[in-house]
Amino acid sequence: MAALSVFIVDDDPGNLNSLQFLLEAEGYDVHAFLNGIEMLERIHEVLPRCIVIDYKLDHLDGLEIARRVRRQNAAIPIIIVTGHPDPDIRRRVERTGLPLIEKPLSQDSILSAVAAASHPDNEQDIDRTR
């Protein structure tokens, strides 16, 4: 069986490389991006089963990237991660219905979230992300 593709977007190369290594060690086919614009341009090449997006990014924040992904393919599960979980960010992410995981990421929390999100029965509610 082919490995499930997971996209990761994080503008911190250290975080990006660590998460890529962890997920690849678990058997995922990982595509890592330092910005959301590059990921959005390449999403047509490989359809990911799950996308992990950092909330705070240059140019576009994680929720804007999630909205743009939804316009292209509403069924792709998305996980938002942040190292700055202030109340405003929590509220914004809660309104979307997307899962939010705080950095530093524990291996168990991110692996569980990716496994759940990439499960074939999982489809997120697209209306709540707009």
C-alpha positions in Angstrom: 0.0 0.0 0.0 1.3 3.5 -0.9 2.3 5.9 1.9 -0.3 8.6 2.8 0.9 12.0 1.7 1.1 14.7 4.3 1.9 18.4 3.6 3.5 20.5 6.3 3.8 24.3 6.2 6.1 26.0 8.7 8.4 29.0 8.1 10.8 27.8 10.8 13.2 25.3 9.1 14.0 23.6 12.3 10.4 22.9 13.1 9.7 21.9 9.6 12.6 19.4 9.4 11.8 17.9 12.8 8.2 17.3 11.9 9.1 16.0 8.5 11.6 13.5 10.1 9.0 12.3 12.6 6.3 11.8 10.1 8.5 10.1 7.6 9.7 7.7 10.4 6.1 6.8 10.8 5.8 5.9 7.1 4.1 9.1 5.7 5.1 10.6 2.4 5.9 14.1 3.6 6.0 17.3 1.5 7.5 20.2 3.4 7.0 23.9 2.6 8.5 27.0 4.1 5.5 29.1 3.0 1.8 28.6 2.2 2.0 30.1 -1.3 4.4 27.4 -2.5 2.2 24.7 -0.9 -0.9 26.1 -2.7 0.9 26.1 -6.0 2.0 22.5 -5.6 -1.2 21.0 -4.1 -2.3 19.9 -7.6 0.8 17.8 -8.1 0.2 15.5 -5.1 -3.1 15.4 -3.3 -2.3 15.2 0.4 -4.4 13.2 2.8 -3.7 15.8 5.6 -2.1 19.2 5.9 -0.4 20.5 9.0 -0.1 24.4 8.9 1.6 26.7 11.3 -0.7 29.5 12.3 1.9 32.4 12.2 3.5 32.6 8.8 4.9 35.3 6.7 2.5 36.7 4.0 -0.5 34.5 4.7 -1.5 33.1 8.1 -2.4 29.5 8.6 -6.2 30.1 8.5 -6.0 32.0 5.3 -4.1 29.1 3.8 -6.7 26.7 5.1 -9.5 28.8 3.5 -7.7 28.7 0.1 -7.2 24.9 0.4 -10.9 24.6 1.1 -11.7 26.4 -2.1 -9.6 24.0 -4.1 -10.5 20.7 -2.2 -12.9 20.9 0.7 -12.2 17.3 1.9 -8.6 17.6 2.8 -8.2 17.5 6.6 -6.2 20.4 8.1 -4.4 20.7 11.4 -3.3 24.1 12.7 -0.3 24.3 15.0 1.0 27.4 16.9 3.6 28.4 19.3 1.6 31.5 20.2 -1.8 30.2 21.6 -3.2 33.6 22.7 -7.0 33.8 23.3 -7.6 35.5 20.0 -5.9 32.8 18.0 -7.7 30.1 20.0 -11.1 31.8 19.2 -10.3 32.2 15.5 -9.2 28.6 15.1 -12.1 27.3 17.3 -14.6 29.0 14.9 -13.2 27.1 12.0 -13.6 23.7 13.7 -10.0 22.8 12.8 -7.9 21.1 15.4 -5.3 23.3 17.1 -2.1 21.9 18.6 0.4 24.0 20.6 4.1 24.0 20.1 6.4 22.6 21.2 4.7 19.6 19.6 4.7 16.4 21.5 5.2 13.4 19.3 2.1 11.7 20.6 -0.2 14.7 20.0 1.0 15.4 16.5 1.1 11.7 15.5 -2.4 11.1 16.9 -3.8 14.2 15.1 -2.2 13.2 11.8 -3.4 9.6 12.1 -6.9 10.7 12.9 -7.0 13.4 10.2 -5.6 11.1 7.5 -8.1 8.3 8.3 -10.3 7.7 5.2 -13.5 8.3 7.1 -12.4 11.8 8.2 -13.9 14.8 6.4 -13.9 18.2 8.0 -16.9 20.5 7.8 -16.1 23.0 5.1 -18.7 25.6 5.9 -17.1 26.4 9.3 -13.7 27.2 7.7 -15.0 30.1 5.7 
